[in-house]
Amino acid sequence: MSQAAAKHLVPLLNRVLVKKADQVMQSKGGVVIPEGQKNQTNKGTVVAVGPGTTTTHGKSVPCCLKVGDTVLLPDYGGTKVSCEDKQEYFLYREYDILAKINE
């Protein structure tokens, strides 16, 4: 499903295509969270990665993320992208992503 989008949409330079995690609809105790109280999702999974950038001296600098990594995203930013599979993805620059989450 998300790999089909990655085949059609290839990020350039140091950009990373991310699918945000679904919002939590219930608390761990089973309480349904109202629509107005939900927090913005700040976790996502990397779907596609660009080849990286080059320095002013011509040296190649590859991206440090890879497909399948779980990442921590900023509250704001990223470019919303809709693909043929009706999924929403976000395009970030590598340096805008806050952290890689090891699970």
LUMFIRO-825153 format. One record per atom (N, C-alpha, C): residue number from 1; atom name; x, y, z. Coordinates in Angstrom, 1 decimal. Each point is the difference from the previous one (the first is absolute). Layout:
! residues N
(pt NUM; "CA"; (X; Y; Z))
...
END
This chain:
! residues 103
(pt 1; "N"; (0.8; -1.2; 0.0))
(pt 1; "CA"; (-0.8; 1.2; 0.0))
(pt 1; "C"; (0.9; 1.2; 0.0))
(pt 2; "N"; (0.8; 0.2; 1.0))
(pt 2; "CA"; (0.9; 1.2; 0.1))
(pt 2; "C"; (1.2; -0.1; -1.0))
(pt 3; "N"; (0.3; -1.3; -0.3))
(pt 3; "CA"; (1.2; -0.2; -0.9))
(pt 3; "C"; (-0.4; 0.4; -1.4))
(pt 4; "N"; (-1.3; -0.1; -0.4))
(pt 4; "CA"; (-0.5; 0.4; -1.3))
(pt 4; "C"; (0.2; 1.5; -0.1))
(pt 5; "N"; (-0.3; 0.8; 1.0))
(pt 5; "CA"; (0.2; 1.5; 0.0))
(pt 5; "C"; (1.5; 0.3; -0.2))
(pt 6; "N"; (0.8; -0.8; 0.7))
(pt 6; "CA"; (1.5; 0.3; 0.0))
(pt 6; "C"; (0.5; -0.3; -1.4))
(pt 7; "N"; (-0.6; -0.9; -0.8))
(pt 7; "CA"; (0.5; -0.2; -1.4))
(pt 7; "C"; (-0.3; 1.1; -0.9))
(pt 8; "N"; (-1.1; 0.7; 0.3))
(pt 8; "CA"; (-0.5; 1.1; -0.9))
(pt 8; "C"; (0.6; 1.4; 0.5))
(pt 9; "N"; (0.3; 0.1; 1.2))
(pt 9; "CA"; (0.5; 1.3; 0.6))
(pt 9; "C"; (1.3; -0.2; 0.6))
(pt 10; "N"; (1.1; 0.5; -0.7))
(pt 10; "CA"; (1.3; -0.2; 0.5))
(pt 10; "C"; (0.5; 1.4; 0.5))
(pt 11; "N"; (0.3; 0.2; 1.3))
(pt 11; "CA"; (0.5; 1.2; 0.5))
(pt 11; "C"; (1.4; 0.4; -0.6))
(pt 12; "N"; (0.2; 1.3; -0.2))
(pt 12; "CA"; (1.3; 0.5; -0.5))
(pt 12; "C"; (0.9; 0.5; 1.1))
(pt 13; "N"; (1.2; 0.0; -0.2))
(pt 13; "CA"; (1.1; 0.4; 0.9))
(pt 13; "C"; (-0.2; -0.6; 1.4))
(pt 14; "N"; (-0.1; 0.8; 1.0))
(pt 14; "CA"; (-0.1; -0.5; 1.4))
(pt 14; "C"; (-1.4; 0.0; 0.5))
(pt 15; "N"; (-1.0; -0.2; -0.8))
(pt 15; "CA"; (-1.4; 0.0; 0.4))
(pt 15; "C"; (-0.4; -1.5; 0.4))
(pt 16; "N"; (-1.0; 0.0; 0.9))
(pt 16; "CA"; (-0.4; -1.3; 0.5))
(pt 16; "C"; (-1.6; 0.0; -0.1))
(pt 17; "N"; (-0.5; -1.1; -0.5))
(pt 17; "CA"; (-1.5; -0.2; -0.1))
(pt 17; "C"; (-0.4; -0.8; 1.2))
(pt 18; "N"; (-1.0; 0.6; 0.8))
(pt 18; "CA"; (-0.4; -0.6; 1.3))
(pt 18; "C"; (-1.5; -0.2; 0.0))
(pt 19; "N"; (-0.4; -1.2; 0.5))
(pt 19; "CA"; (-1.5; -0.2; 0.2))
(pt 19; "C"; (-0.1; 0.1; 1.5))
(pt 20; "N"; (-0.8; 1.0; 0.4))
(pt 20; "CA"; (-0.3; 0.2; 1.5))
(pt 20; "C"; (-0.8; -1.1; 0.6))
(pt 21; "N"; (0.3; -0.3; 1.3))
(pt 21; "CA"; (-0.7; -1.0; 0.7))
(pt 21; "C"; (-1.5; 0.4; 0.2))
(pt 22; "N"; (-0.9; -0.9; 0.1))
(pt 22; "CA"; (-1.4; 0.3; 0.2))
(pt 22; "C"; (-0.1; 0.6; 1.4))
(pt 23; "N"; (-1.0; 0.9; 0.2))
(pt 23; "CA"; (-0.3; 0.6; 1.3))
(pt 23; "C"; (-0.6; -1.0; 0.9))
(pt 24; "N"; (0.3; 0.1; 1.3))
(pt 24; "CA"; (-0.6; -0.9; 1.0))
(pt 24; "C"; (-1.4; 0.4; 0.2))
(pt 25; "N"; (-1.0; -0.9; -0.1))
(pt 25; "CA"; (-1.4; 0.3; 0.2))
(pt 25; "C"; (-0.4; -0.3; 1.4))
(pt 26; "N"; (0.7; -0.9; 0.7))
(pt 26; "CA"; (-0.3; -0.4; 1.4))
(pt 26; "C"; (1.2; 0.1; 0.8))
(pt 27; "N"; (-0.2; 0.2; 1.3))
(pt 27; "CA"; (1.1; 0.0; 0.9))
(pt 27; "C"; (0.3; -1.5; 0.3))
(pt 28; "N"; (1.1; -0.3; 0.7))
(pt 28; "CA"; (0.4; -1.3; 0.4))
(pt 28; "C"; (-1.1; -0.7; 0.9))
(pt 29; "N"; (-0.7; 0.9; 0.7))
(pt 29; "CA"; (-1.1; -0.5; 0.9))
(pt 29; "C"; (-1.3; -0.2; -0.7))
(pt 30; "N"; (-0.1; 0.3; -1.3))
(pt 30; "CA"; (-1.2; -0.2; -0.8))
(pt 30; "C"; (-0.9; 1.2; -0.1))
(pt 31; "N"; (0.4; 1.2; 0.6))
(pt 31; "CA"; (-0.8; 1.2; -0.1))
(pt 31; "C"; (0.2; 0.6; -1.4))
(pt 32; "N"; (-1.2; 0.3; -0.7))
(pt 32; "CA"; (0.0; 0.5; -1.3))
(pt 32; "C"; (0.4; 1.5; 0.1))
(pt 33; "N"; (1.0; 0.4; -0.8))
(pt 33; "CA"; (0.5; 1.4; 0.1))
(pt 33; "C"; (-0.8; 0.9; -1.0))
(pt 34; "N"; (-0.6; 1.1; 0.5))
(pt 34; "CA"; (-0.8; 0.9; -0.9))
(pt 34; "C"; (0.9; 0.6; -1.1))
(pt 35; "N"; (-0.7; 0.3; -1.1))
(pt 35; "CA"; (0.7; 0.5; -1.2))
(pt 35; "C"; (0.8; 1.3; 0.3))
(pt 36; "N"; (-0.4; 0.9; 0.9))
(pt 36; "CA"; (0.7; 1.2; 0.3))
(pt 36; "C"; (1.1; -0.2; 0.9))
(pt 37; "N"; (0.2; -1.1; 0.7))
(pt 37; "CA"; (1.0; -0.2; 0.9))
(pt 37; "C"; (1.2; -0.8; -0.5))
(pt 38; "N"; (-0.1; -0.5; -1.2))
(pt 38; "CA"; (1.0; -0.8; -0.6))
(pt 38; "C"; (1.3; 0.8; -0.3))
(pt 39; "N"; (1.1; -0.5; 0.3))
(pt 39; "CA"; (1.3; 0.6; -0.3))
(pt 39; "C"; (0.4; -0.2; -1.4))
(pt 40; "N"; (0.8; 0.9; -0.6))
(pt 40; "CA"; (0.5; -0.2; -1.3))
(pt 40; "C"; (1.0; -1.2; 0.0))
(pt 41; "N"; (-0.1; -0.8; -1.0))
(pt 41; "CA"; (0.9; -1.1; -0.1))
(pt 41; "C"; (1.4; 0.4; -0.3))
(pt 42; "N"; (0.9; -0.5; 0.8))
(pt 42; "CA"; (1.4; 0.5; -0.3))
(pt 42; "C"; (1.0; -1.2; -0.2))
(pt 43; "N"; (-0.6; -1.2; -0.3))
(pt 43; "CA"; (0.8; -1.1; -0.4))
(pt 43; "C"; (-0.4; -0.5; -1.4))
(pt 44; "N"; (1.0; -0.5; -0.7))
(pt 44; "CA"; (-0.3; -0.5; -1.3))
(pt 44; "C"; (1.0; -1.1; -0.5))
(pt 45; "N"; (-0.3; -0.6; -1.1))
(pt 45; "CA"; (0.8; -1.0; -0.6))
(pt 45; "C"; (0.6; 0.5; -1.3))
(pt 46; "N"; (1.3; -0.2; -0.3))
(pt 46; "CA"; (0.6; 0.5; -1.2))
(pt 46; "C"; (-0.4; -1.0; -1.1))
(pt 47; "N"; (-0.5; 0.6; -1.1))
(pt 47; "CA"; (-0.5; -0.8; -1.2))
(pt 47; "C"; (1.0; 0.1; -1.1))
(pt 48; "N"; (0.6; 1.1; -0.2))
(pt 48; "CA"; (1.1; 0.1; -1.1))
(pt 48; "C"; (1.0; 1.1; 0.5))
(pt 49; "N"; (1.2; -0.2; -0.5))
(pt 49; "CA"; (1.1; 0.9; 0.3))
(pt 49; "C"; (0.7; 0.5; -1.2))
(pt 50; "N"; (0.4; 1.3; -0.1))
(pt 50; "CA"; (0.7; 0.5; -1.1))
(pt 50; "C"; (1.5; -0.5; 0.1))
(pt 51; "N"; (0.8; 0.3; -1.1))
(pt 51; "CA"; (1.4; -0.5; 0.0))
(pt 51; "C"; (0.9; 0.8; 0.9))
(pt 52; "N"; (-0.4; 1.1; 0.4))
(pt 52; "CA"; (0.9; 0.8; 0.9))
(pt 52; "C"; (0.5; 1.3; -0.7))
(pt 53; "N"; (0.9; 0.7; 0.6))
(pt 53; "CA"; (0.5; 1.3; -0.6))
(pt 53; "C"; (1.5; -0.1; -0.3))
(pt 54; "N"; (0.5; 1.1; -0.5))
(pt 54; "CA"; (1.4; 0.1; -0.2))
(pt 54; "C"; (0.5; 1.2; 0.6))
(pt 55; "N"; (1.3; 0.0; 0.5))
(pt 55; "CA"; (0.5; 1.1; 0.7))
(pt 55; "C"; (0.5; 1.0; -1.1))
(pt 56; "N"; (0.5; 1.2; 0.4))
(pt 56; "CA"; (0.5; 1.0; -0.9))
(pt 56; "C"; (1.3; -0.5; -0.7))
(pt 57; "N"; (0.7; -1.0; 0.6))
(pt 57; "CA"; (1.2; -0.6; -0.6))
(pt 57; "C"; (-0.3; -1.2; -0.8))
(pt 58; "N"; (-1.3; -0.4; -0.2))
(pt 58; "CA"; (-0.4; -1.0; -0.9))
(pt 58; "C"; (-0.1; -1.4; 0.6))
(pt 59; "N"; (0.2; -0.1; 1.4))
(pt 59; "CA"; (-0.1; -1.3; 0.7))
(pt 59; "C"; (-1.5; -0.3; 0.2))
(pt 60; "N"; (-0.3; -1.3; -0.2))
(pt 60; "CA"; (-1.4; -0.5; 0.1))
(pt 60; "C"; (-0.2; -0.2; 1.5))
(pt 61; "N"; (-1.2; 0.4; 0.5))
(pt 61; "CA"; (-0.5; -0.2; 1.4))
(pt 61; "C"; (-1.3; -0.7; -0.1))
(pt 62; "N"; (0.0; -1.4; 0.2))
(pt 62; "CA"; (-1.3; -0.7; -0.1))
(pt 62; "C"; (-0.9; 0.3; 1.2))
(pt 63; "N"; (-1.3; -0.3; -0.1))
(pt 63; "CA"; (-0.9; 0.2; 1.1))
(pt 63; "C"; (0.3; -1.1; 1.1))
(pt 64; "N"; (-0.3; 0.4; 1.2))
(pt 64; "CA"; (0.3; -1.0; 1.1))
(pt 64; "C"; (-1.2; -0.8; 0.3))
(pt 65; "N"; (-1.2; 0.2; -0.6))
(pt 65; "CA"; (-1.2; -0.7; 0.2))
(pt 65; "C"; (-0.1; -1.0; -1.1))
(pt 66; "N"; (-0.8; -1.1; 0.3))
(pt 66; "CA"; (-0.3; -1.0; -1.0))
(pt 66; "C"; (-1.5; -0.3; 0.0))
(pt 67; "N"; (-0.5; -0.7; -1.0))
(pt 67; "CA"; (-1.4; -0.3; -0.1))
(pt 67; "C"; (-0.3; -1.0; 1.2))
(pt 68; "N"; (-1.1; 0.3; 0.7))
(pt 68; "CA"; (-0.5; -0.8; 1.1))
(pt 68; "C"; (0.4; 0.6; 1.3))
(pt 69; "N"; (0.8; 1.0; 0.1))
(pt 69; "CA"; (0.4; 0.6; 1.3))
(pt 69; "C"; (-1.2; 0.7; 0.5))
(pt 70; "N"; (-0.2; 0.0; 1.4))
(pt 70; "CA"; (-1.0; 0.8; 0.7))
(pt 70; "C"; (0.7; 1.2; 0.5))
(pt 71; "N"; (-0.6; 1.2; -0.3))
(pt 71; "CA"; (0.6; 1.3; 0.3))
(pt 71; "C"; (-0.9; 0.9; 0.8))
(pt 72; "N"; (0.6; 0.9; 0.7))
(pt 72; "CA"; (-0.7; 1.0; 0.8))
(pt 72; "C"; (-0.1; 1.3; -0.9))
(pt 73; "N"; (-1.2; 0.5; -0.2))
(pt 73; "CA"; (-0.2; 1.1; -0.9))
(pt 73; "C"; (-0.3; 1.3; 0.8))
(pt 74; "N"; (0.4; 1.2; -0.6))
(pt 74; "CA"; (-0.4; 1.2; 0.6))
(pt 74; "C"; (-1.5; 0.3; 0.0))
(pt 75; "N"; (-0.5; 0.8; 0.9))
(pt 75; "CA"; (-1.4; 0.3; 0.0))
(pt 75; "C"; (-0.6; 0.6; -1.3))
(pt 76; "N"; (0.9; 0.9; -0.6))
(pt 76; "CA"; (-0.4; 0.6; -1.2))
(pt 76; "C"; (1.0; -0.2; -1.1))
(pt 77; "N"; (-0.4; 0.1; -1.2))
(pt 77; "CA"; (1.0; -0.1; -1.1))
(pt 77; "C"; (-0.3; -1.2; -0.9))
(pt 78; "N"; (0.8; -0.2; -1.0))
(pt 78; "CA"; (-0.3; -1.1; -0.9))
(pt 78; "C"; (-1.0; 0.4; -1.1))
(pt 79; "N"; (0.1; -0.6; -1.1))
(pt 79; "CA"; (-0.9; 0.3; -1.1))
(pt 79; "C"; (-0.9; -1.2; -0.2))
(pt 80; "N"; (-1.3; 0.2; 0.1))
(pt 80; "CA"; (-1.0; -1.1; -0.1))
(pt 80; "C"; (-0.1; -0.4; -1.5))
(pt 81; "N"; (0.1; -1.3; -0.2))
(pt 81; "CA"; (-0.1; -0.6; -1.3))
(pt 81; "C"; (-1.1; -1.1; 0.0))
(pt 82; "N"; (-0.9; 0.0; -1.0))
(pt 82; "CA"; (-1.0; -1.0; -0.1))
(pt 82; "C"; (0.4; -0.9; -1.2))
(pt 83; "N"; (-0.1; -1.3; 0.1))
(pt 83; "CA"; (0.4; -0.9; -1.1))
(pt 83; "C"; (-1.2; -0.7; -0.5))
(pt 84; "N"; (0.2; -0.8; -1.1))
(pt 84; "CA"; (-1.1; -0.8; -0.6))
(pt 84; "C"; (-0.6; -1.0; 1.0))
(pt 85; "N"; (0.7; -0.4; 1.0))
(pt 85; "CA"; (-0.6; -1.0; 0.9))
(pt 85; "C"; (-0.8; 0.6; 1.1))
(pt 86; "N"; (-0.4; 1.3; -0.2))
(pt 86; "CA"; (-0.9; 0.8; 0.9))
(pt 86; "C"; (0.7; 0.2; 1.4))
(pt 87; "N"; (1.3; -0.2; 0.1))
(pt 87; "CA"; (0.7; 0.2; 1.3))
(pt 87; "C"; (0.6; 1.4; 0.0))
(pt 88; "N"; (0.1; 0.5; 1.2))
(pt 88; "CA"; (0.7; 1.3; 0.2))
(pt 88; "C"; (1.4; -0.2; 0.5))
(pt 89; "N"; (1.0; 0.6; -0.7))
(pt 89; "CA"; (1.4; -0.1; 0.4))
(pt 89; "C"; (0.5; 1.4; 0.2))
(pt 90; "N"; (1.1; 0.1; 0.7))
(pt 90; "CA"; (0.6; 1.3; 0.2))
(pt 90; "C"; (1.5; 0.0; -0.4))
(pt 91; "N"; (0.4; 1.0; -0.7))
(pt 91; "CA"; (1.4; 0.1; -0.5))
(pt 91; "C"; (0.7; 1.0; 0.9))
(pt 92; "N"; (1.1; -0.5; 0.6))
(pt 92; "CA"; (0.8; 0.8; 0.9))
(pt 92; "C"; (1.5; 0.0; -0.5))
(pt 93; "N"; (0.7; 1.1; 0.3))
(pt 93; "CA"; (1.4; 0.0; -0.2))
(pt 93; "C"; (0.6; -0.9; 1.2))
(pt 94; "N"; (1.1; -0.6; -0.3))
(pt 94; "CA"; (0.6; -0.9; 1.0))
(pt 94; "C"; (0.3; 0.7; 1.3))
(pt 95; "N"; (0.5; 1.3; -0.1))
(pt 95; "CA"; (0.4; 0.7; 1.2))
(pt 95; "C"; (-1.2; 0.5; 0.8))
(pt 96; "N"; (-1.2; 0.0; -0.6))
(pt 96; "CA"; (-1.2; 0.4; 0.8))
(pt 96; "C"; (-0.6; -1.1; 0.9))
(pt 97; "N"; (0.4; -1.2; -0.3))
(pt 97; "CA"; (-0.4; -1.2; 0.8))
(pt 97; "C"; (0.8; 0.1; 1.3))
(pt 98; "N"; (-0.7; -0.1; 1.2))
(pt 98; "CA"; (0.6; 0.1; 1.3))
(pt 98; "C"; (0.8; -1.1; 0.5))
(pt 99; "N"; (-0.5; -1.3; -0.2))
(pt 99; "CA"; (0.7; -1.1; 0.5))
(pt 99; "C"; (-0.4; -1.3; -0.7))
(pt 100; "N"; (0.8; -1.0; 0.1))
(pt 100; "CA"; (-0.3; -1.4; -0.5))
(pt 100; "C"; (-0.4; -0.7; 1.3))
(pt 101; "N"; (-1.1; -0.8; 0.0))
(pt 101; "CA"; (-0.4; -0.7; 1.2))
(pt 101; "C"; (0.3; -1.5; -0.2))
(pt 102; "N"; (0.8; -0.5; 0.9))
(pt 102; "CA"; (0.4; -1.4; 0.0))
(pt 102; "C"; (-1.0; -0.8; 0.7))
(pt 103; "N"; (-0.6; -0.9; -0.6))
(pt 103; "CA"; (-1.1; -0.9; 0.7))
(pt 103; "C"; (0.5; -1.4; 0.1))
END
